[in-house]
Amino acid sequence: MIEIKGLCVDLGAFRLEDINLKIEPGEYFIILGPTGAGKTILLESIAGLYPIKGGEIWLDGREVTNLEPEKRGIGFVYQDYALFPHLLVRDNLTFGLKQRKHSKDELKQVVDSLATLFEITHLLDRKPETLSGGERQKVALARALAVNPQVLLLDEPLSALDPYTREGVQRELRRIHGQLQATIIHVTHDFEEAIALGDRIAVVGHGRVLQVGTPEQIFRQPSSEFVARFAMSRNVFSGEVGEGREGQVLFRIGDQEVEVVTELRGKWHASLRPEDILISREPLRSSARNCLRGTITQIEDRGSTLYLTVSTPLELVCLVTRHSFGEMNLAEGGEVHLTFKASAVHIF
């Protein structure tokens, strides 16, 4: 459906460099990265809002690199929704269709269909200023889909919403995508949002695509230190992979050794997710090959969960539920045991 080949955009203070992506028909594709990574510039370049210095953009088998934005067949929803404040919701929905000279019957059919799909029939005669954030987001999405675009671009569509509303709109996006099977490109800096919605994810940093894969691949198998840290692996180390005395494969970080599963040898990085570490007051009897004793040096309270930093002396961050934290009576300065599988350590 969408193919981007060697795309370069030069804005003087910022550049997109050699962007290559292929997005399949009906795919929910996430562009993920921190603030300033170039996510929105990439989205707006696909929409035709920036001059292209190099490369090509193809949409459904036709090159649109130098085509005017209104001729590309692309719908765009901005972070601030960009609804027309002086128009009723129904008139916002039909604005693009009126520019295309659709009949009144066609307009009514589209409004009725989208209002039912997005469950906003009761909002049609209200103005945007009277709507909640979640309602405005639904109207903005419906308006973008009214012109039947080949591709829908979403620029951080949930970032302005409170957590409760954000979860509701996420469910709506999944439901609507499932019904319409539309091709969607969604920009976000929120990793949990990317995991919840994306079929595949492209991680962008410093104007480049750093890794493309399924949420599981990005989450479990980061290809660089940047991706590992952005995906909140938290435990990311530089070290050396070598053989142990009894044939094990060991990753050495200074004087600390942990057993790993990999064919790689030599100097590499390792990542270990906090939720893959079991914490206990006594050594656990399990098949896991790594068991380290350490001292809790820091506790970060996140409500239902807590992040504990444990010095073994290698500092490892692990995740525990509030129930487990209270049940084990954990506290800073307390001695604990950390257990994790060799296969949980990702070498890259």
Secondary structure per residue as TSV (DSSP state, phi and psi in degrees):
chain	resnum	aa	ss	phi	psi
A	1	M	-	360.0	-53.8
A	2	I	E	-124.6	130.8
A	3	E	E	-132.6	126.2
A	4	I	E	-113.4	123.5
A	5	K	E	-121.2	111.2
A	6	G	E	56.0	37.5
A	7	L	E	-68.6	130.2
A	8	C	E	-129.9	131.5
A	9	V	E	-130.7	125.6
A	10	D	E	-113.9	110.6
A	11	L	-	-106.1	17.2
A	12	G	S	85.0	-76.4
A	13	A	S	-77.9	-14.1
A	14	F	-	-147.9	145.8
A	15	R	E	-133.6	141.0
A	16	L	E	-94.5	132.5
A	17	E	E	-121.7	122.1
A	18	D	E	48.5	56.4
A	19	I	E	-82.9	123.3
A	20	N	E	-127.8	117.5
A	21	L	E	-144.0	147.0
A	22	K	E	-131.0	119.8
A	23	I	E	-114.5	125.7
A	24	E	-	-80.9	154.9
A	25	P	T	-57.7	133.2
A	26	G	T	77.5	6.9
A	27	E	-	-84.2	142.6
A	28	Y	E	-97.2	103.2
A	29	F	E	-108.9	129.5
A	30	I	E	-105.2	132.6
A	31	I	E	-104.8	113.4
A	32	L	E	-117.9	136.6
A	33	G	-	177.2	167.2
A	34	P	-	-74.0	170.8
A	35	T	T	-57.9	133.7
A	36	G	T	85.9	6.0
A	37	A	S	-77.8	-21.4
A	38	G	S	107.5	13.3
A	39	K	H	-62.9	-51.8
A	40	T	H	-67.5	-36.8
A	41	I	H	-61.5	-40.2
A	42	L	H	-63.5	-44.3
A	43	L	H	-61.6	-46.6
A	44	E	H	-69.2	-27.0
A	45	S	H	-69.1	-39.0
A	46	I	H	-62.4	-37.1
A	47	A	H	-75.4	-13.4
A	48	G	T	92.7	21.5
A	49	L	-	-92.6	-5.4
A	50	Y	S	-129.8	145.9
A	51	P	-	-69.9	139.8
A	52	I	-	-93.8	126.8
A	53	K	S	-78.9	-36.1
A	54	G	E	-159.7	158.5
A	55	G	E	97.0	-175.8
A	56	E	E	-138.5	151.0
A	57	I	E	-124.3	123.5
A	58	W	E	-116.8	136.2
A	59	L	E	-129.0	115.8
A	60	D	T	51.4	44.7
A	61	G	T	84.8	0.7
A	62	R	E	-123.4	142.7
A	63	E	E	-79.9	129.5
A	64	V	-	-121.5	15.8
A	65	T	T	-51.2	-43.6
A	66	N	T	-111.9	16.6
A	67	L	S	-82.7	144.1
A	68	E	-	-60.6	148.3
A	69	P	G	-54.4	-41.9
A	70	E	G	-70.9	-10.7
A	71	K	G	-102.4	4.6
A	72	R	S	-88.9	-17.2
A	73	G	-	73.6	39.2
A	74	I	E	-119.8	134.5
A	75	G	E	-100.0	143.1
A	76	F	E	-132.7	127.7
A	77	V	E	-118.2	116.0
A	78	Y	-	-83.4	164.6
A	79	Q	T	-57.8	-35.8
A	80	D	T	-96.7	13.1
A	81	Y	-	73.8	-38.0
A	82	A	-	53.8	41.2
A	83	L	-	-76.4	153.6
A	84	F	-	-80.5	112.5
A	85	P	T	-67.0	-25.4
A	86	H	T	-86.8	-5.9
A	87	L	S	-104.8	146.5
A	88	L	-	-65.8	162.4
A	89	V	H	-55.3	-44.9
A	90	R	H	-62.3	-34.6
A	91	D	H	-76.2	-30.1
A	92	N	H	-62.2	-42.8
A	93	L	H	-64.4	-35.7
A	94	T	H	-95.8	1.0
A	95	F	H	-56.9	-50.7
A	96	G	H	-65.6	-35.1
A	97	L	H	-69.3	-36.0
A	98	K	H	-64.5	-33.3
A	99	Q	H	-65.2	-23.7
A	100	R	T	-97.2	11.2
A	101	K	T	62.3	39.2
A	102	H	-	-74.4	153.2
A	103	S	-	-74.8	165.3
A	104	K	H	-61.8	-38.3
A	105	D	H	-63.9	-41.0
A	106	E	H	-65.6	-40.8
A	107	L	H	-61.5	-45.9
A	108	K	H	-62.6	-41.0
A	109	Q	H	-62.8	-42.8
A	110	V	H	-67.0	-44.8
A	111	V	H	-61.1	-46.6
A	112	D	H	-61.3	-42.2
A	113	S	H	-65.7	-47.0
A	114	L	H	-70.6	-37.5
A	115	A	H	-62.9	-37.4
A	116	T	H	-70.0	-44.5
A	117	L	H	-60.5	-44.3
A	118	F	H	-93.3	-0.6
A	119	E	T	58.0	49.2
A	120	I	-	-125.2	19.7
A	121	T	G	-54.9	-38.0
A	122	H	G	-73.1	-5.6
A	123	L	G	-104.1	-4.3
A	124	L	T	-59.8	-30.9
A	125	D	T	-102.8	21.9
A	126	R	S	-110.4	159.3
A	127	K	-	-94.4	153.9
A	128	P	G	-54.2	-32.8
A	129	E	G	-65.3	-19.1
A	130	T	G	-93.0	0.9
A	131	L	S	-97.4	154.5
A	132	S	-	-76.4	170.4
A	133	G	H	-59.7	-43.1
A	134	G	H	-65.8	-37.4
A	135	E	H	-68.1	-40.9
A	136	R	H	-62.7	-38.2
A	137	Q	H	-64.2	-41.6
A	138	K	H	-61.5	-42.9
A	139	V	H	-65.0	-41.4
A	140	A	H	-62.8	-41.1
A	141	L	H	-65.6	-43.4
A	142	A	H	-63.3	-41.5
A	143	R	H	-62.4	-41.3
A	144	A	H	-64.5	-33.8
A	145	L	H	-83.5	-13.7
A	146	A	H	-60.4	-33.3
A	147	V	T	-88.2	9.9
A	148	N	-	55.0	57.6
A	149	P	-	-70.3	153.9
A	150	Q	S	-71.9	-31.3
A	151	V	E	-137.6	140.4
A	152	L	E	-112.4	123.5
A	153	L	E	-104.5	128.5
A	154	L	E	-120.6	118.1
A	155	D	E	-100.2	99.2
A	156	E	S	44.0	57.9
A	157	P	T	-69.9	-14.6
A	158	L	T	-111.0	-1.8
A	159	S	T	-67.1	-25.9
A	160	A	T	-90.0	1.5
A	161	L	S	-95.9	149.8
A	162	D	-	-70.2	159.6
A	163	P	H	-54.4	-40.6
A	164	Y	H	-65.8	-47.1
A	165	T	H	-65.8	-37.4
A	166	R	H	-59.5	-43.2
A	167	E	H	-63.4	-38.6
A	168	G	H	-65.3	-42.9
A	169	V	H	-69.0	-34.7
A	170	Q	H	-57.6	-45.4
A	171	R	H	-61.7	-39.6
A	172	E	H	-63.9	-42.6
A	173	L	H	-62.3	-42.4
A	174	R	H	-63.3	-42.9
A	175	R	H	-64.6	-46.4
A	176	I	H	-68.4	-39.9
A	177	H	H	-63.2	-40.0
A	178	G	H	-63.7	-35.7
A	179	Q	H	-77.1	-43.2
A	180	L	H	-90.6	-23.1
A	181	Q	-	53.0	38.9
A	182	A	-	-75.5	153.1
A	183	T	E	-84.0	120.6
A	184	I	E	-124.8	133.6
A	185	I	E	-115.9	120.2
A	186	H	E	-122.7	120.6
A	187	V	E	-94.2	134.5
A	188	T	E	-156.6	158.1
A	189	H	S	-106.8	0.3
A	190	D	-	-94.8	112.9
A	191	F	H	-66.2	-39.5
A	192	E	H	-63.5	-38.7
A	193	E	H	-62.1	-42.4
A	194	A	H	-63.0	-42.8
A	195	I	H	-64.8	-40.1
A	196	A	H	-69.1	-31.7
A	197	L	H	-110.9	-31.1
A	198	G	-	-80.3	137.5
A	199	D	S	-75.1	-42.4
A	200	R	E	-140.3	161.5
A	201	I	E	-132.3	136.3
A	202	A	E	-110.3	121.0
A	203	V	E	-89.9	125.8
A	204	V	E	-115.2	137.7
A	205	G	E	-152.5	135.5
A	206	H	T	55.5	36.8
A	207	G	T	79.0	12.3
A	208	R	E	-131.8	153.3
A	209	V	E	-83.5	120.7
A	210	L	E	-98.0	-28.2
A	211	Q	E	-164.2	141.7
A	212	V	E	-126.3	133.3
A	213	G	E	-178.2	-179.3
A	214	T	-	-70.0	162.0
A	215	P	H	-53.5	-39.3
A	216	E	H	-63.7	-40.4
A	217	Q	H	-66.9	-44.0
A	218	I	H	-65.3	-40.0
A	219	F	H	-70.7	-44.4
A	220	R	H	-100.9	-25.3
A	221	Q	-	-130.0	60.5
A	222	P	-	-61.0	145.0
A	223	S	S	-98.0	-3.4
A	224	S	S	-152.8	164.9
A	225	E	H	-63.5	-37.8
A	226	F	H	-58.1	-49.6
A	227	V	H	-66.0	-42.2
A	228	A	H	-59.6	-44.5
A	229	R	H	-71.8	-38.8
A	230	F	H	-67.4	-32.2
A	231	A	T	-80.8	9.9
A	232	M	T	63.2	37.0
A	233	S	-	-64.8	-29.1
A	234	R	-	66.8	-43.0
A	235	N	E	-100.0	95.3
A	236	V	E	-127.9	125.1
A	237	F	E	-134.1	153.7
A	238	S	E	-103.1	138.8
A	239	G	E	-169.9	-158.5
A	240	E	E	-135.7	134.1
A	241	V	E	-94.1	130.7
A	242	G	E	-152.4	-180.0
A	243	E	E	-86.4	143.9
A	244	G	-	-92.3	176.3
A	245	R	T	-66.4	-31.2
A	246	E	T	-108.2	26.6
A	247	G	S	86.7	1.0
A	248	Q	-	-70.5	162.3
A	249	V	E	-104.2	122.4
A	250	L	E	-117.5	142.9
A	251	F	E	-107.6	120.9
A	252	R	E	-106.3	123.8
A	253	I	E	-118.4	98.2
A	254	G	T	63.8	-124.4
A	255	D	T	-89.9	-4.8
A	256	Q	E	-92.3	138.2
A	257	E	E	-124.5	137.9
A	258	V	E	-131.1	144.1
A	259	E	E	-81.3	137.7
A	260	V	-	-133.5	171.0
A	261	V	-	-120.5	107.9
A	262	T	-	-164.5	154.1
A	263	E	S	-91.4	-9.2
A	264	L	-	-75.2	150.9
A	265	R	-	-138.5	149.0
A	266	G	E	105.1	-159.0
A	267	K	E	-85.2	121.8
A	268	W	E	-145.0	-174.7
A	269	H	E	-109.1	159.6
A	270	A	E	-135.0	144.3
A	271	S	E	-130.2	146.8
A	272	L	E	-142.4	118.6
A	273	R	-	-74.5	142.8
A	274	P	G	-58.1	-34.7
A	275	E	G	-75.3	-9.5
A	276	D	G	-90.3	1.5
A	277	I	-	-105.5	125.1
A	278	L	E	-91.6	132.7
A	279	I	E	-112.6	139.3
A	280	S	E	-150.5	160.8
A	281	R	S	-81.6	-26.4
A	282	E	S	-123.5	157.6
A	283	P	-	-57.5	138.0
A	284	L	-	-91.2	143.9
A	285	R	-	-93.3	106.7
A	286	S	S	-153.9	174.4
A	287	S	S	-81.8	-8.0
A	288	A	-	-63.4	136.7
A	289	R	S	-88.6	-10.1
A	290	N	E	-116.5	122.7
A	291	C	E	-137.4	114.1
A	292	L	E	-118.6	142.8
A	293	R	E	-100.6	138.7
A	294	G	E	-157.2	-175.3
A	295	T	E	-123.3	134.3
A	296	I	E	-70.4	122.2
A	297	T	E	-110.2	-18.0
A	298	Q	E	-156.0	144.7
A	299	I	E	-129.2	123.9
A	300	E	E	-109.9	114.8
A	301	D	E	-87.1	119.4
A	302	R	-	-115.4	25.9
A	303	G	S	91.3	-100.0
A	304	S	S	-77.3	-17.9
A	305	T	E	-130.5	164.0
A	306	L	E	-136.5	142.6
A	307	Y	E	-100.1	125.2
A	308	L	E	-111.5	129.3
A	309	T	E	-95.2	125.5
A	310	V	E	-122.0	127.8
A	311	S	E	-92.6	124.5
A	312	T	S	-116.1	-6.0
A	313	P	S	-81.9	-12.5
A	314	L	S	-58.4	132.5
A	315	E	E	-85.6	120.4
A	316	L	E	-120.8	139.8
A	317	V	E	-104.1	127.7
A	318	C	E	-125.6	160.1
A	319	L	E	-112.5	132.4
A	320	V	E	-133.1	152.4
A	321	T	E	-77.6	159.2
A	322	R	H	-62.0	-36.0
A	323	H	H	-62.1	-47.7
A	324	S	H	-65.0	-39.1
A	325	F	H	-58.8	-46.5
A	326	G	H	-70.9	-38.7
A	327	E	H	-64.3	-37.4
A	328	M	T	-87.7	-4.5
A	329	N	T	54.2	51.6
A	330	L	-	-81.7	149.5
A	331	A	-	-159.2	159.2
A	332	E	T	-59.3	137.9
A	333	G	T	90.9	-10.7
A	334	G	-	-77.1	147.0
A	335	E	E	-89.5	134.7
A	336	V	E	-140.1	170.6
A	337	H	E	-119.7	135.4
A	338	L	E	-111.2	129.6
A	339	T	E	-126.5	132.1
A	340	F	E	-153.7	151.9
A	341	K	-	-74.0	151.2
A	342	A	G	-61.9	-35.1
A	343	S	G	-72.9	-13.9
A	344	A	G	-76.8	-15.9
A	345	V	S	-89.1	117.8
A	346	H	E	-96.1	124.4
A	347	I	E	-102.3	131.8
A	348	F	-	-148.7	360.0
